[in-house]
C-alpha cells in the first residue's frame, strides 16, 4: 500500500499536482519527491486523531479532493474502524470530494465468530464508504459486483484502476549472470517465485513444489521476497527431497530484486482465487517481461486468458500447473514470445502512467491522499 501510494503521489507531482499524503506514523522511508508533502498525523485513527486531521484539512482552500486507499485492514481497530467511515461521510457532507481506491473488498463470513463479526462490520463500513464516495476506483472489475449491493440504490460510479508494479526494472547484466551462476549452474532452468509468502499463497505453492520435486528435471526454484527463507525452511522440513532444488533470498532491496527476477527463465505465481490485476507480484513479473505460469480462478478476468501473456492452470490443480511449467521450461522460443507479450501487456494497460492519467482525467481539483 505504501509503495503504491508513493508511486501514484510521485506520478501526480511530476504532472504538476500539489500532493498531500496523510498517513499513520509508522511506515517505510521513501526518497523525497518535489511537490509531495507527507503528513504522518493520522495516529491510531481514533476519533480524536481524525478530528485533529479534519481541522488540518480545513486549512486548505476548498474544494478539497480526498483520495482514500481502501483496505479495511489498514485503518486499525482490528480492521473494524467504523468511526473512520463516519468521518469520511462527514467530510463529504462538508463539501470535500471523497474518492476511494478500493484495493480489497471485505472479509467473507467465515468459520469463526470473530471472522463473521469482522465480515459484518466490513459491510457496514462499505455502506458508509459508498455513501461518502463521489467515485470509486477498483483494483479489479469484479469488486464492483461485490460493492454494488451495498450502495443501497445510490448511484455510484465505479472505474477500474489496475495496480502497477512497484519494482523498477534494473539493467545489470553482470549481477544477473552472477545470480544465474549461483542458483542455476550448468544451464539449469531457473524458475522464480516472488511474493510475501503468506499462508494463502504458500498453501497453493507448496503442492506445486512438492510435485516438481517428485519429477526431477534440470530446474532450480528461487523464492524471492519477505518470508521466503522461513517458508523454504518449513518446506524442506516437510519435503526433504526439495533441499537441493528450492532456494530462497529473503527480503531484497528493489534493485537486487529486479536483477534476481531478470535472472529467472520463468516465474510461477499461483493464486488461490486466480490471477488478477490486484496482485502486485503478478504486475512485477509482467513489468520485467517474464513468462509466467499462474492460475485461473474466480477473480481472473477474461482478458487474461485472451492476452497470450500467461500460462493458466485451474486454481487448485497442482498437477496441471506443473505440466505447464514443464512445457514452458522445455520451450525457450515460447518463453521468449510470452515474455514479450507480458511486457507489452504491462506497458499497454498497467504502467503507473495509466493510473496517473486516469486520476488526473477524473477532475482538475488538487489531491490529498489518505493512506495507512
Residue, then its C-alpha position, 0 to 999 in steps of 0.5 A: x500500500x505504501x509503495x503504491x501510494x508513493x508511486x501514484x503521489x510521485x506520478x501526480x507531482x511530476x504532472x504538476x499536482x500539489x500532493x498531500x499524503x496523510x498517513x499513520x506514523x509508522x511506515x517505510x522511508x521513501x526518497x523525497x519527491x518535489x511537490x509531495x508533502x507527507x503528513x504522518x498525523x493520522x495516529x491510531x485513527x481514533x476519533x480524536x486523531x481524525x478530528x485533529x486531521x479534519x481541522x488540518x484539512x480545513x486549512x486548505x482552500x476548498x474544494x478539497x479532493x480526498x483520495x482514500x486507499x481502501x483496505x479495511x485492514x489498514x485503518x486499525x481497530x482490528x480492521x473494524x474502524x467504523x468511526x473512520x467511515x463516519x468521518x469520511x461521510x462527514x467530510x463529504x457532507x462538508x463539501x470535500x470530494x471523497x474518492x476511494x481506491x478500493x484495493x480489497x473488498x471485505x472479509x467473507x463470513x467465515x468459520x469463526x465468530x470473530x471472522x463473521x463479526x469482522x465480515x459484518x462490520x466490513x459491510x457496514x463500513x462499505x455502506x458508509x464508504x459508498x455513501x461518502x464516495x463521489x467515485x470509486x476506483x477498483x483494483x479489479x472489475x469484479x469488486x464492483x459486483x461485490x460493492x454494488x449491493x451495498x450502495x443501497x440504490x445510490x448511484x455510484x460510479x465505479x472505474x477500474x484502476x489496475x495496480x502497477x508494479x512497484x519494482x523498477x526494472x534494473x539493467x545489470x547484466x553482470x549481477x544477473x549472470x552472477x545470480x544465474x551462476x549461483x542458483x542455476x549452474x550448468x544451464x539449469x532452468x531457473x524458475x522464480x517465485x516472488x511474493x510475501x509468502x503468506x499462508x494463502x499463497x504458500x498453501x497453493x505453492x507448496x503442492x506445486x513444489x512438492x510435485x516438481x520435486x517428485x519429477x526431477x528435471x534440470x530446474x532450480x526454484x528461487x523464492x524471492x521476497x519477505x518470508x521466503x527463507x522461513x517458508x523454504x525452511x518449513x518446506x524442506x522440513x516437510x519435503x526433504x527431497x526439495x533441499x537441493x532444488x528450492x532456494x530462497x533470498x529473503x527480503x531484497x532491496x528493489x534493485x537486487x530484486x529486479x536483477x534476481x527476477x531478470x535472472x529467472x527463465x520463468x516465474x510461477x505465481x499461483x493464486x488461490x482465487x486466480x490471477x488478477x490485476x490486484x496482485x502486485x507480484x503478478x504486475x512485477x513479473x509482467x513489468x520485467x517481461x517474464x513468462x509466467x505460469x499462474x492460475x485461473x480462478x474466480x477473480x481472473x478476468x477474461x482478458x487474461x486468458x485472451x492476452x497470450x501473456x500467461x500460462x493458466x492452470x485451474x486454481x487448485x490443480x497442482x498437477x496441471x500447473x506443473x505440466x505447464x511449467x514443464x512445457x514452458x521450461x522445455x520451450x525457450x522460443x515460447x518463453x521468449x514470445x510470452x515474455x514479450x507479450x507480458x511486457x507489452x501487456x504491462x506497458x499497454x494497460x498497467x504502467x503507473x502512467x495509466x493510473x496517473x492519467x486516469x486520476x488526473x482525467x477524473x477532475x482538475x481539483x488538487x489531491x490529498x491522499x489518505x493512506x495507512 
